[in-house]
Amino acid sequence: MTQEMQFKTIAAQYCGVKPEDMTNDMRFREDLGFSSLDFMSFLGELEDTFDVELEEEEVVKILTVAEALALLEKLQEE
């Protein structure tokens, strides 16, 4: 499973959109229906799954799936 599909599979647990139907331009709140609590739980799961540490100042800027994937990729390169 690719990293992107693994990411979308985790995200799908918090919304009604299947991983294969999720597009990178979807917004977490508006398109996927994430609540603030959902988003924070999702971020915690990402940290555990991908062994990264997400900084709050970076996370608050994330609106779309693509932005979250880009941040995840950047953190894994460090």
C-alpha angles and dihedrals in degrees: 000000000000121000090247093053091045089052092049092047089056091046091050090063088068100045143033096256121104116232092243091053094049115104126200093242093058115116118227098228104030102035104025098033098232116171120212089259092049090051094050092048090047091052091051090052090049090053091052096043098045098030095235134129115230117210117220094228090056095042096054089061094057114106105150139044090246092055091050092048091050092051091048091051091048092051092050091054093056 
